[in-house]
Amino acid sequence: MSPLTAEVLIGQLLMADFSGFSPSPEITRLITEQHLGGVLLFQKNIESPAQVARLCRDLQDLARQAGSPPLLIAVDQEGGPVERLPLGLPGAMALGATRSAAFAEEAGRITGRALRAVGCNVDFAPVLDVNSNPANPIIGVRSFGEEPGLVAQLGSAFAAGLQREGVAATGKHFPGHGDADLDSHLDLPVVAHGMERLEAVEFLPFRHAIREGLGALMTAHIAFTAFGSIPATLSPPVLEGMLRRAWGFDGVVFTDSFAMAPIKEHVGAGPAAVLALLAGADVLLALGGSDLQREVFASVRRAAEQGVLSVERLRQSFERVQRLRPRMTPPGPPAEAEAVVASAELRQRAAEIAGHAVTLVRNEAGMIPLPDGPADVLSLVPQARIPEDAAGQPTLSAMLRTLQRPARDVLLSAGDSWDGATGGGVVIVVPHSQGRPSPWQVDVVRRAHEAHGDRLVVVATGTPYDLADLPPVSTYVATYGREPGLLMAAARMLLGAAPPRGRLPVTIPGRYPVGHGIVW
């Protein structure tokens, strides 16, 4: 291993990204010349499980040749809408609807097994945010729900599953992104709650997970007025004061990306890198291109040369990362990656979890199970135009047809008009929203309701909050995602082939409380 000079220590505390399915010249230079400690993979790096396994092997070879410790190779594999490998596991809110820690742990184990097979040793999951704000624009179904105790229980179980498979779990977004009303990628959210509320809600899942052995956290670029006006990522009272001293956490603290607006535009990536290390962070996510990466390297190096950051402070974070590495299990041969990720057992278990998640929220007209006859399924695409690959995406109508029920697809993209005409039979509208439905989606449901009354069924594939803004439809189903297993589970439940089992993990304002669900 190379001598632990300040230059080497700085490189070890940075994580970078790159473009391509093989190591780029720039990431190669960072690893071999600047002793980069970590790499974060995105969809732009992933073509197939076997390719990812080869990529991770090649990246680790570069670190070995440079005399550096093994790289931290991370992904955001939360399940649901945020996944890099195509596992198709239900996301956190769907797991919340099962209310089962056993399912959450199993989802973590399946995820960990797949990540280890391709060579990724850090998962930026689970999300431990309590989604108490229906207007939250970025968390939504990524959260296990609105009950702090349930989020704590299921989040810790998911983390335990990951860690049992030799993958480091990373709870995020500390100290809590669930009540933000802005997207921290685009602006600086401010949370103004006092300490009593923060301790009872936002902090509780993180403290519980730490007690249960969570090895790492990721910070949020959110200002908490109880601690000041700067993002938690840069706040000594939050990281060094509360997390390190008061809570006794000595695991690894990753920052969120320095390419996000609260850092890059409000502070600057270079100055923020120094402030984050001084505040108590360990690994800096220098994402977003080579210019930002060079700026972060240069700023931290200059701070070390000027004595603002001591070698001892850098070494402290390096040692925390070193303590995390023994939890990580080396991957198997790249040839095994495809078989692990595509295993029939994984799909079967994902389907079983999904069957316990899909929630029958309202069945006032007794439409479930659906009466015989064809179904027209209107899938509402939030984008301004239907994506080119939409034909290859799973749809509820395709699942119904698999179950021998005639169903016709009607794809509508944002702004498309619809006159309410169908081929007869049942009409199923499938909206999708992260926070609240757009006026266009509400209008399509209104037209369908006016034209078809009780023959209308709404299947919400985003957050279940949509119902609060929709006309009073008599039949409402929540799936919490568009993964194939969830859509198939919804189709089976609609046709009476499986009973509804899920319960709402959040309150639908003015309509239904948390825990509601029609089951039989």
N, C-alpha and C positions, 0 to 999 in steps of 0.2 A: 504494500500500500504506500502511496506517495506520502511524504512528510506533511503533517498537518499545519502548513503555513496558513496565514490569513487568506491568501489567494485561493488555496484549495478549500478551506472552510467556507468561504463565500460561495464558491461553485456548488458545494454540497448542500447548501441551504436554498438553492433555487430550483424551481421546476419550470420547464418550458414546453411549448408545443411546436409543431411543424406541420407542413403539408406533404402528403404523399403516402404511398403504401410501402416505402422502404426508406431508410434513413437519408434525410436530405443532407446536402453539403453543410448547411448551417448547423443542424443539430449534431452532425458528426464533429464539427469544429468545437461546439460547446462542450461536448462530452470528452473529447480527447485533449483539448487544449485548456479548457477552463474547468474541468472536473465537475461538470453539471451533475447534480445529485438525483434529479428526477425528470420524468417525461410524462405529460398528460396526453392521452390519445383521444381523438374525437372521431366523428363519423368520417371525416376526410382521410383518416388513416386506416379505415377498416373496409376491406373488400370481402373477406371470408375468414372463418376461424383459423384455417391453416395458414393463411397469409399473415394474420396477426401473430400467430405463434412464431413464424419465421422472423417477423419484424422485431418482436420482443427479444428473440434470441440474438439477432444482429445488434440490437441496441446494447444488450448486456455484454456482448463480445467487445464492443467499443469501450465500455467502462472498464472491463477487465484489462484490456490492452493499455489503458491509461493509468493503471494501478489504483483505480478508485474502488470503493465498496460497490456492491450490486446496486443498480439503479432502482429507485422507486418508480414503478410504471403504473400509472393510475388511470382510471376511467370513471365516468359518471354512469354507473349501472344501478339505477334506483329500481328498475322495473317500471311497468306502465309506460307513460309517454317519454320517459328519459332513460333510454338504454342504448348502448353502443353495439353490443352483441345481440343478435335477434333471438332472444330466449322466449319472448312472449309471455313472461310472467306478469300477473296482475300487479299493479302499482300499490303504493302505500294506502291510499284511501280505500281501494278494493279490499286490501287486507284488513283495514279498519272495520269494514262492513262485516267481515267474518267474525270479528271480535275474538280471534284465536291466536294466542301467542305461539301455539304449536305450528300453525300455518305460517306465521311470520318467520319463525326460526327455520322452517323447511325452505321457505323462499330464499332466506339468506344462505343456507347451505347449498342449494342448487346454484345460486348465483356465484358463490365462492368456488364451487367445483368447476364451473365453466370458466371463470376468470383465471383460476390457477392453471387450467389446461392450456390456455393461450399465452400464459406468461405475465398476466397483469397481477400485481401483488398488492395494490391499494385500490379500494373502492370508495369513491366519494359518496357514500351512503352509509346509514340511512338518514333520511330527512327527519329531524326531531322537532321541526317547527309545529306548533299547535295552531291549526288554521281556524282561528276564532273570528276572522273577518271575511264575510262572504265576498267582499269586493277586492280581496287580495288578487292582484293581477298575475302573479308569478308562481305561487305555491299551489293552491287548489288541491287537485287530486294527488299531488306529490306528498301531501301530509297524510298521516294516519287518521286524522280527524280533529275535532275540537275539544275533546276531553283530555286534559293533561295526563291523567293516570293511564288512559288507554294508549296514548302516544308513547309514554314512557315504557309501558309493558311491551308493546309490539316493536317499538324501535330497538329496545335492548335485546329482544329475542332475535330480530333480524341481524343485529350486529354480532350476537353470539354465534349465529349460524355461519356468517362470513368467516369469523375468526377461527372457528373450529375447522374450517377448510383451508386454513393457512393464508387468508387474505386479510389485510388490515382494514378494519371498518373505520369510517370517518363520519361522526355525527355532524350534521349541519342544519341550519346556518346559525352558529352560536353568536349571541345568546338568544336568538329567536326571530324568525322572519314572518311568522304567521299572522301578525296583526298589522303588517305594513300595507299601505294603500297605494304604494308606488313600486314599480319594478326597479330593483337596485342595479340592474344592468344599465338602466337609462337615466336614473336620477338618484338622489340621496333621500331615502325614506327616513322619517323621524317617528319614533315611538315615544309617547309622552307619559306612559304609565309610571306610577310610583313603585317603590320597592316591594310593597306588600303584594300588589297584583303581579309583578314580575316573578317574585318567588313562587307564587301559587300557580302560575300558568306558564309563562315563557321559559323560566329556568328549570322547572321541575323535570322534564324529560332528560335534559342534559345532566343534571345532578344524579338522577337515577342511573343513567347509562354509565356514567363514570364509576359509580359504586359497583356496577355489575362488570367492570373490567374493560370498558371501551378504551382503545389505545390512542385514538386521535380525534381531533375536532377540526372543523373548518369555520372560520369567522364570517360574520355578515358585515357587509358595507352599509350598516344602518346606524344612525345616531340614536342613542337612548338618552333622553334628557336627564334621567336620574344620575347619569355619569358625565354629562357634558354635551357638547355640540358636535363632536367629531365621530366618524365611523368607528364602530366597535373594533374593527381590524387595527386601528391606530391608537386605541385607548389604553393607556397604562392602568387606569382604575378598573377597567373591565378584565383585561388579560392578566396583568401581573398582580393587581390588587385582589380582585374577586376570584378569578379562575385558579391562579397559582397559589396565592397565600390563603385566602379564606376557604376555598374548596379543596386545596391540596392536590390539584391535578398536575402531574408531572409527565403526562404524555405529550404527543406531538401536536402542535397547533399549526395547521395549514391556513394560509390566507385564502380568500376567494380571489378571483382573477383581478390583476392590476389593470386589465384593459377595460374594466367596467367604469361607467361614468363617474361615480362618486370618488374614485381614486384618480383615474387618468385625467379627468377634466376639472375636478374640484381641488385636487392636491398636486397631481403630477406623479407618474409612476416612480421616478427616481427618489424624490423626497419621501414618498409614502413607504418605499421599501425600507428606508432607514428608520422611519417612525414605527413601522410595524415590528421590526426586530427590537427596538428599544422598548416597545410596549409589552413584549413577551411572546410574539409569534416566532415560529421556528422555520417553516418552509414557505417561501414566497412564490406565488404563482405568477411568473413573468410570462404571461400569455399575450398573444396578439401581434406577433411579428418581430423581426430581428431588431428593428429600431428600438422598440420598447425593451427588449431583452438587453440590448447593449446599454440602454439608459439605466436600467436597474443594476446591472453589474457595475457600471462605472460609479454610480452613486454610493453603493455599499462599499466598494473598494476605497473611494475617497473618504468616506466616514471612518473606515478602519485606519487609514493612513493618518488621519487627523486626530485619532484617539476618541472620536465620538462613539465608535463601537470598538470595544476591546476584544482582543483575541479570546479572552476568557469567556466573554458573552457569546461569541460565535461558537466556541467549543461546547458551551453548555447546550446549545440547540443541536449541534452535531451529535452529542452523546445521547440526547433524547431520541433522535432518529435511529441511532445505532441500537438502542434498546428495543425499538419497534421491529427491526429487521429479523430477529430470531422468531417472531410470530409467523413469518412468511415462509410458506412451503415452496420449494423449487418446482417448476412445471415439469410435466412429462414430455415425451417426444412430440414435436409438432404434428406428426402423423396422427396422433390421438385426438387432436383438438376438434376436428370436424365431428368425430364420433361422439364426443362428450356433449358438444353444443347441440347436436341434432338428435340426441338420444330420444327414443320413444318414451322412456321413463320420465324424462323432463317434461315432455308434452302432456303426458298423462297426469302428472302431479299438478302442472299448471292448470289443466282443465278441472281437476277436482277442487282446487282452491277457488277458481272462478265460479264454480257451481255453488259455493257457499257465500259468495260475495254479492251477486246480482240481487237487487232489492226491488220487490214489488211495493211501491209506495202508495199507490191508489188503484182501487179496482171497483169503483162505485157502480159501474154498469155490468159487472160480472163478465167482462170480456175475456178474462184469463181463466181457463185456457181459451184461445181464440176459437170462434165458431168456424165451421168448415167453409172453404171457399178460397179464392185467390186473395193475395195481399199486394197492395201497392206500397212500396217502401221508399219514402222521400228522404234521401241522405243529404243533409245540409252541410256543404263544404264552406268553412269560414273564409277561405282565401277568395280573392277577387275573381279567380278563374280556377277551373278544375285542374288539379295537377296532372302532368302528362302520364304519371305512373298510376293514376287513380284506378285504371282498369285492373291492375294487378293487386290492389289492396283488398283485404277481406271486407265483406259487407254483411249486414244483417240479412239482406235478401238472399245472398249466396248461402248463408247458413240455413235459412228456412228451406231453400231448395234441396240442400243436402239431406234435410229431414223429410223430403217428399212433400213439401207444401209449396204450391205454385206461388211465386213472388216475383214482382217486377221492380227493377231498379229505376228510380228517377233521381239523377244526380243534379243538384242545384248548387251553384256557387254564389257567393255573396252578391246580392243585388239582383239575381235572376228573378223574374216574375213567374207566378204560377196561378193558373186560373181555377184551381180546385177540382178540375176534371180528373177522373181516374177510370180504370177499367172495371170498377165495381168491387164489391167485397170490402175487406178491412183496409183502412189506411193507417200506415205506421210512419210517423215522422221521427227522424233521428237527428236531433240537433247536437251540436258539439261546441262547448265553450269552456274557456279556462276559468273565468270568473263569473260573469253574468252574460246571458245571451244578447246578441246584437239586436237592434230594432228590426233588422231584416228577418232574423230567425223568428222573432216574436210574431212578425206579420205573417210569415208562412204558416205558423201554427194557428194563428187567428183565422186565416182563410180556410185552413183544413177543418178547423172546429166549426166554423159557420156552415161549411158545405156538407160535413159528414157526421157532426154531432157525436153520439156515443160510439160510432164505428171508428172513431179516431183513437189511436194508441200512440203515446209519446215515449220514446226510449232515449233517455239522455245519456250520451256517452262521455260527457265531460263531468263537471261538478254537478251534483244534484240540485244546486241552488236555482237552476233554470225555472223550476216549477213556480217559484215566488213571482216571476215576471210574466208567466204565460197565462192565457185564458184558462178558465176552470175546466180543463180536460178531465174526463172521468177515469182514464186509465194512464198511469204514469209508472215507468220503470227506470231505475238508475243502474248503470253498469260501471261507472267510474273509469271507463277507458274503452279503447277500440281494439284491444288485442284480440286475436282470433278466439282464444279460450273464453273471454268474456262475451263476445258476440254469440258464440255457440251456446254458452250457458243461457244467455238471454233468449235465444231461439228455442231451446229446449223448454225453458220455463213458459214461454208464450204458448207453446203447443201442448203443454201439460205433460211433457215427457219427463220433467223433473220439477220438484216443488220449489217455490221461492224460499230462500233461507237467510238472505242478507238483511241487515238492519242499518239504518242511516248512522254513519259516524259523525254527522254534522246536523245541526238544526237547519231546516228550511224555513227562513223567517216568515212568520205569519201563517205558516201552513202545518208543519210537522216537527215534533221535537227530535232531538238526537235519540237514537235507540229505536225509533219507530220502524216498523216493517211488517208487512202482511206475510205470515209464514203458515205453512201447513205440512 
